[in-house]
Amino acid sequence: MAKKLGQAVPWGRSLEEYVRMFDLSPRDLESKILDCGAGPASFNAEMCGRGGSVVSCDPIYALSVDEIRKRIGGVYGSLVDGADQHRENFVWREIKSPAHLGKYACRP
């Protein structure tokens, strides 16, 4: 079943994870980057802290900080539990387990 925007799960990723996921080179990181569907990722903040240029967009940004925290709090436990129940479907390299995944997640 397709997810509706109202059911989108707010889950963020770090600069390190973006580099691995998208195979970003140092030269890529010097480019202007548009991060669509960014969610509550720390990628933009980390890049800007390094002097990078990132514009992030996501429908969730229409919500207040408290509303975003509430949405994260509402799904955090079920996402970690779901990953644990289906752990055989994941490749556990950098992130070693569902509990370890929870440490990388946006916490409420």
VENMOVEN-V646640 format. One record per residue. N is the residue number from 0. RES is the residue in three letters. PSI is psi in degrees with one decimal (* if undefined). NEAR is the number of other C-alpha atoms within 10 Angstrom. D_CENTER is the distance of its C-alpha to the mean C-alpha in Angstrom with 2 decimals. Layout:
n & res & psi & near & d_center
N & RES & PSI & NEAR & D_CENTER
N & RES & PSI & NEAR & D_CENTER
This chain:
n & res & psi & near & d_center
0 & MET & 132.0 & 3 & 21.80
1 & ALA & 143.6 & 5 & 19.57
2 & LYS & 141.7 & 8 & 17.10
3 & LYS & 157.6 & 7 & 18.16
4 & LEU & -39.3 & 9 & 16.08
5 & GLY & -17.6 & 8 & 17.09
6 & GLN & 2.7 & 9 & 15.61
7 & ALA & 140.7 & 12 & 12.09
8 & VAL & 121.7 & 16 & 9.65
9 & PRO & 111.2 & 22 & 7.27
10 & TRP & 121.9 & 18 & 4.17
11 & GLY & 165.7 & 18 & 1.73
12 & ARG & 156.5 & 18 & 3.15
13 & SER & 171.3 & 17 & 6.81
14 & LEU & -47.0 & 17 & 9.76
15 & GLU & -42.4 & 12 & 11.19
16 & GLU & -39.7 & 16 & 8.66
17 & TYR & -43.3 & 14 & 8.95
18 & VAL & -45.3 & 15 & 12.64
19 & ARG & -46.8 & 11 & 12.98
20 & MET & -41.8 & 10 & 11.26
21 & PHE & 7.3 & 8 & 13.23
22 & ASP & 49.1 & 10 & 16.10
23 & LEU & 131.0 & 14 & 16.18
24 & SER & 166.0 & 10 & 19.51
25 & PRO & -36.5 & 9 & 20.65
26 & ARG & -40.8 & 7 & 22.36
27 & ASP & -41.4 & 11 & 19.29
28 & LEU & -14.1 & 17 & 17.70
29 & GLU & -10.4 & 14 & 20.94
30 & SER & 166.1 & 11 & 20.59
31 & LYS & 132.6 & 11 & 19.47
32 & ILE & 135.2 & 15 & 16.00
33 & LEU & 117.8 & 13 & 14.89
34 & ASP & 98.0 & 15 & 11.18
35 & CYS & 136.6 & 11 & 11.58
36 & GLY & 36.2 & 15 & 9.32
37 & ALA & -30.7 & 21 & 6.90
38 & GLY & -154.7 & 22 & 6.11
39 & PRO & 39.6 & 21 & 5.95
40 & ALA & 151.0 & 21 & 4.39
41 & SER & -1.6 & 16 & 7.51
42 & PHE & -51.1 & 22 & 8.33
43 & ASN & -49.3 & 22 & 10.93
44 & ALA & -42.2 & 16 & 12.47
45 & GLU & -42.5 & 15 & 12.86
46 & MET & -45.3 & 17 & 14.36
47 & CYS & -34.7 & 12 & 16.60
48 & GLY & -23.7 & 10 & 17.70
49 & ARG & 3.9 & 11 & 18.93
50 & GLY & 10.7 & 11 & 20.68
51 & GLY & 173.4 & 15 & 18.44
52 & SER & 105.1 & 17 & 18.29
53 & VAL & 133.6 & 19 & 15.08
54 & VAL & 122.1 & 12 & 15.11
55 & SER & 140.8 & 18 & 11.96
56 & CYS & 146.2 & 14 & 12.72
57 & ASP & 139.7 & 13 & 11.54
58 & PRO & -25.4 & 13 & 14.03
59 & ILE & -20.5 & 20 & 12.35
60 & TYR & -9.4 & 15 & 13.68
61 & ALA & -16.6 & 10 & 17.07
62 & LEU & 159.2 & 11 & 16.61
63 & SER & 166.0 & 10 & 17.68
64 & VAL & -43.3 & 11 & 15.75
65 & ASP & -38.4 & 10 & 17.60
66 & GLU & -39.3 & 13 & 16.80
67 & ILE & -44.5 & 18 & 13.01
68 & ARG & -41.7 & 16 & 13.64
69 & LYS & -42.1 & 14 & 15.94
70 & ARG & -41.6 & 19 & 13.65
71 & ILE & -46.0 & 21 & 11.10
72 & GLY & -32.7 & 15 & 14.34
73 & GLY & -21.4 & 14 & 15.67
74 & VAL & -14.7 & 16 & 13.25
75 & TYR & -56.7 & 20 & 12.13
76 & GLY & -42.5 & 13 & 15.40
77 & SER & -31.9 & 11 & 15.81
78 & LEU & -44.6 & 18 & 12.57
79 & VAL & -43.0 & 19 & 13.63
80 & ASP & -41.9 & 15 & 17.17
81 & GLY & -40.5 & 12 & 16.51
82 & ALA & -36.8 & 18 & 15.04
83 & ASP & -41.6 & 16 & 18.18
84 & GLN & -25.1 & 11 & 20.47
85 & HIS & 32.2 & 10 & 19.36
86 & ARG & -26.9 & 14 & 18.76
87 & GLU & -13.7 & 9 & 21.20
88 & ASN & -0.3 & 9 & 18.93
89 & PHE & 155.1 & 12 & 16.35
90 & VAL & 113.4 & 10 & 17.06
91 & TRP & 83.4 & 13 & 16.82
92 & ARG & -85.4 & 7 & 17.25
93 & GLU & -43.2 & 10 & 15.09
94 & ILE & 119.1 & 14 & 13.58
95 & LYS & -21.0 & 10 & 16.97
96 & SER & 168.9 & 16 & 16.69
97 & PRO & -38.7 & 19 & 14.98
98 & ALA & -40.5 & 13 & 15.97
99 & HIS & -38.5 & 13 & 14.48
100 & LEU & -41.8 & 16 & 11.12
101 & GLY & -29.4 & 17 & 11.52
102 & LYS & -26.6 & 11 & 12.06
103 & TYR & -17.3 & 14 & 8.68
104 & ALA & 161.9 & 19 & 7.07
105 & CYS & 114.3 & 18 & 7.42
106 & ARG & 148.4 & 15 & 11.10
107 & PRO & * & 13 & 13.49
